[in-house]
Amino acid sequence: MVRLDENEISFPDPEVYDGHDGLIAYGGDLSIERIWFAYQLGIFPWYNPGEEILWWCPDPRFILVPDEIKVSKSMRKILNRDVFTFSENKNFREVIKNCQQTERKGQSGTWLSDELMNSFIKLHEYGLARSIEVWQDGELVGGFYGLQIGNVFCGESMFAKVSNASKAGFIHFVESNKDQIELIDCQSHTEHLESLGAKMIPKKEFLKILHENNERR
């Protein structure tokens, strides 16, 4: 595993470097320049607040192809009944704050540190990060955020205050962006996203798609 220099923005090549369980490097900083560069390489930060910054590129990679999204009959009914309304980039700060504060099964705390959260807010201000908001009766009840790199959307985290809110928002986002998004990077496996059609693919295949995407930008 490689230790990063805070004064130099660089990473090991994830195509040739295989860290333990996908762990590529540690250290460095959370500047928006480093984060943006990392995501273009298929690398993302994931660590416990107060500990060393860890950088990952797991193999296999959990992704979703928009045309392959699965929508259950019950979810389709919810979407058709307009139980929720949706917006984009209307309240990025509240979305990421809720993602940080939401309690999750099997987790005692959050992986989203204040420093990392502030970096993503800056990336949003530069037009590089997107948020999707889910509303019910004028209240923000769900949403998610991520980075947009050309035709690849790198999903980061989601939250829901009422049942089906985040799932409905994700389906709406995918179906509304099928012509603009080739692949959604879900990073690591969750049953929630697997039920919507996300699947594992080899890291090399993911990096090939990402590399071709970067060349077209």
C-alpha positions as CSV (number, residue, x, y, z in Angstrom):
1,M,0.0,0.0,0.0
2,V,1.4,3.4,-1.0
3,R,1.5,6.4,1.3
4,L,0.6,9.6,-0.5
5,D,2.5,12.9,-0.3
6,E,0.3,15.8,0.8
7,N,2.3,18.1,-1.5
8,E,1.9,16.0,-4.7
9,I,-1.4,14.9,-6.2
10,S,-0.7,11.4,-7.5
11,F,-1.9,7.9,-7.1
12,P,-0.7,4.4,-8.0
13,D,-2.2,3.2,-11.3
14,P,-5.2,1.1,-10.2
15,E,-5.0,-0.9,-13.4
16,V,-1.6,-2.4,-12.4
17,Y,-1.7,-2.0,-8.6
18,D,-3.8,-4.3,-6.5
19,G,-4.0,-3.3,-2.9
20,H,-5.5,-5.5,-0.1
21,D,-9.3,-5.8,-0.7
22,G,-9.1,-2.8,-3.0
23,L,-7.1,-0.5,-0.7
24,I,-4.8,1.5,-3.0
25,A,-3.2,4.1,-0.9
26,Y,-3.5,6.1,2.3
27,G,-2.7,9.7,3.4
28,G,-2.6,12.7,1.2
29,D,-5.4,15.3,1.7
30,L,-9.0,16.0,0.7
31,S,-8.5,18.9,-1.6
32,I,-11.0,19.1,-4.4
33,E,-8.2,18.8,-6.9
34,R,-7.1,15.4,-5.4
35,I,-10.6,14.1,-5.0
36,W,-11.5,15.0,-8.6
37,F,-8.3,13.4,-9.9
38,A,-8.9,10.3,-7.9
39,Y,-12.4,9.7,-9.2
40,Q,-11.2,10.1,-12.8
41,L,-8.9,7.2,-12.0
42,G,-11.7,5.1,-10.4
43,I,-10.4,5.7,-6.9
44,F,-12.5,7.0,-4.0
45,P,-11.9,7.9,-0.3
46,W,-13.5,5.8,2.4
47,Y,-12.3,6.0,6.0
48,N,-13.4,6.6,9.6
49,P,-13.3,10.3,10.7
50,G,-10.3,11.1,12.8
51,E,-8.3,8.3,11.2
52,E,-5.9,8.2,8.2
53,I,-7.5,8.9,4.8
54,L,-7.9,5.6,2.9
55,W,-8.2,5.4,-0.9
56,W,-10.0,2.5,-2.6
57,C,-10.5,0.9,-6.0
58,P,-12.2,-2.5,-5.3
59,D,-12.2,-5.5,-7.5
60,P,-14.9,-6.4,-8.5
61,R,-16.7,-3.1,-8.9
62,F,-20.4,-2.6,-8.1
63,I,-22.1,-0.7,-10.9
64,L,-25.5,-0.1,-12.6
65,V,-26.2,0.2,-16.3
66,P,-29.2,2.6,-16.7
67,D,-30.9,0.4,-19.3
68,E,-30.8,-2.6,-16.8
69,I,-32.6,-0.9,-13.9
70,K,-35.2,-3.1,-12.3
71,V,-38.4,-1.5,-11.0
72,S,-40.9,-3.6,-9.1
73,K,-44.6,-3.3,-9.6
74,S,-45.1,-1.8,-6.2
75,M,-42.4,0.9,-6.9
76,R,-43.9,1.6,-10.3
77,K,-47.3,2.2,-8.6
78,I,-45.7,4.6,-6.1
79,L,-44.0,6.5,-8.9
80,N,-47.2,6.6,-11.0
81,R,-49.2,7.9,-8.0
82,D,-46.8,10.9,-7.6
83,V,-46.2,10.1,-4.0
84,F,-42.9,12.0,-4.3
85,T,-41.7,15.0,-6.3
86,F,-38.0,15.3,-7.3
87,S,-35.5,18.1,-8.0
88,E,-31.8,18.3,-8.8
89,N,-29.2,20.5,-7.2
90,K,-31.8,22.5,-5.2
91,N,-30.4,21.8,-1.8
92,F,-27.0,20.0,-2.0
93,R,-26.0,21.0,1.5
94,E,-29.1,19.5,3.1
95,V,-28.8,16.3,1.1
96,I,-25.1,15.7,2.1
97,K,-25.8,16.7,5.7
98,N,-28.7,14.2,5.9
99,C,-26.4,11.5,4.4
100,Q,-23.9,12.2,7.1
101,Q,-26.4,12.2,10.0
102,T,-28.6,9.2,9.0
103,E,-28.2,6.2,11.2
104,R,-27.5,3.0,9.3
105,K,-28.0,-0.6,10.3
106,G,-24.8,-2.2,11.5
107,Q,-22.9,1.1,11.7
108,S,-22.1,3.0,14.9
109,G,-21.1,6.2,13.2
110,T,-20.6,7.9,9.9
111,W,-17.8,7.5,7.3
112,L,-18.5,11.0,6.0
113,S,-16.3,13.4,7.9
114,D,-16.9,17.2,8.0
115,E,-13.7,17.7,6.0
116,L,-14.9,15.4,3.2
117,M,-18.4,16.8,3.3
118,N,-17.0,20.3,2.8
119,S,-14.9,19.2,-0.1
120,F,-17.9,17.7,-1.8
121,I,-19.8,21.0,-1.2
122,K,-17.0,22.8,-3.0
123,L,-17.1,20.3,-5.9
124,H,-20.8,21.0,-6.1
125,E,-20.1,24.8,-6.3
126,Y,-17.8,24.1,-9.2
127,G,-20.5,22.1,-10.9
128,L,-18.8,18.8,-10.5
129,A,-21.1,17.2,-7.9
130,R,-24.8,16.7,-8.2
131,S,-27.6,16.2,-5.7
132,I,-31.0,14.7,-6.2
133,E,-33.7,15.7,-3.8
134,V,-36.9,13.8,-3.0
135,W,-39.8,15.8,-1.5
136,Q,-43.1,14.9,0.1
137,D,-45.6,17.6,1.0
138,G,-42.9,20.2,0.7
139,E,-40.5,18.4,3.0
140,L,-37.1,16.9,2.0
141,V,-37.6,13.2,2.8
142,G,-34.8,11.6,0.7
143,G,-32.0,12.1,-1.7
144,F,-28.5,11.3,-2.8
145,Y,-25.4,12.9,-4.3
146,G,-22.3,12.0,-6.3
147,L,-19.8,13.2,-8.9
148,Q,-20.5,13.5,-12.6
149,I,-17.5,12.6,-14.7
150,G,-18.6,12.8,-18.3
151,N,-21.1,10.0,-18.9
152,V,-20.3,8.3,-15.6
153,F,-22.1,9.2,-12.4
154,C,-20.2,8.2,-9.3
155,G,-22.8,7.7,-6.6
156,E,-21.6,8.5,-3.0
157,S,-24.4,8.2,-0.4
158,M,-28.2,8.4,0.0
159,F,-30.7,8.9,2.7
160,A,-34.4,8.4,3.3
161,K,-36.6,9.7,6.1
162,V,-39.7,7.8,4.8
163,S,-40.1,4.4,3.2
164,N,-39.1,4.2,-0.5
165,A,-37.9,7.8,-0.8
166,S,-34.3,7.2,-1.8
167,K,-35.3,4.3,-4.0
168,A,-37.9,6.4,-5.8
169,G,-35.4,9.2,-6.2
170,F,-32.7,6.8,-7.6
171,I,-35.2,5.3,-10.1
172,H,-36.4,8.7,-11.2
173,F,-32.8,9.9,-11.7
174,V,-31.8,6.8,-13.7
175,E,-34.8,6.9,-16.0
176,S,-34.5,10.7,-16.5
177,N,-30.8,10.4,-17.5
178,K,-30.6,7.3,-19.6
179,D,-29.5,9.3,-22.6
180,Q,-26.7,11.1,-20.7
181,I,-25.3,8.5,-18.4
182,E,-23.6,5.3,-19.6
183,L,-22.8,3.8,-16.2
184,I,-23.5,4.5,-12.5
185,D,-20.6,3.6,-10.1
186,C,-22.1,2.3,-6.9
187,Q,-18.6,1.4,-5.6
188,S,-19.4,-1.4,-3.1
189,H,-22.2,-3.9,-2.8
190,T,-25.5,-3.1,-1.1
191,E,-28.7,-5.2,-1.2
192,H,-30.7,-2.0,-1.7
193,L,-29.0,-1.2,-5.1
194,E,-28.7,-4.9,-6.1
195,S,-32.5,-5.1,-5.9
196,L,-32.6,-2.2,-8.5
197,G,-30.3,-4.0,-10.9
198,A,-26.8,-3.1,-9.8
199,K,-24.2,-5.8,-10.4
200,M,-20.5,-6.6,-9.9
201,I,-18.1,-6.3,-12.9
202,P,-14.3,-6.8,-12.9
203,K,-12.3,-3.8,-12.0
204,K,-10.5,-3.9,-15.4
205,E,-13.8,-3.7,-17.2
206,F,-14.9,-0.7,-15.0
207,L,-11.6,1.1,-15.5
208,K,-11.8,0.6,-19.3
209,I,-15.2,2.2,-19.4
210,L,-14.0,5.1,-17.2
211,H,-10.9,5.5,-19.4
212,E,-12.9,5.6,-22.6
213,N,-15.3,8.1,-21.0
214,N,-12.4,10.4,-20.0
215,E,-11.1,10.3,-23.5
216,R,-14.4,11.5,-24.9
217,R,-14.8,14.4,-22.6
